[in-house]
Amino acid sequence: SKTSKTFIQSKEEVKASYVGKLLIEGTVFDQSAAGEEFTFLVDTKQVITGWDEAFFFFLKGDKAIILIPSRLAYGTRGAGGGVIPPNAPLLFEVEVK
């Protein structure tokens, strides 16, 4: 019998590897450690809004590039003590494990 794949659901635990870059400059500001995954619960505000919204469209094993506007990331405040400047759009290369 065929097993149907389902998209990630609200409150579901997700493991993903990722590289985060500033969209304009291309600078890597964060990434998961080699051989390790970042784990979070979708739709629980543990991650930036852009991640919570994007992961609803993924299946386990998917690889994607997510472009996140500043308002769904860190907005006017930026983050990381200036590593992510205010109003910076972000790019993430992700793989859902």
PyMOL commands that set and color helices and strands:
alter all, ss='L'
color gray80, all
select helices_A, chain A and resi 49-57+70-72+75-77+80-82
alter helices_A, ss='H'
color red, helices_A
select strands_A, chain A and resi 13-22+28-31+38-41+63-68+90-96
alter strands_A, ss='S'
color yellow, strands_A
deselect
rebuild
show_as cartoon
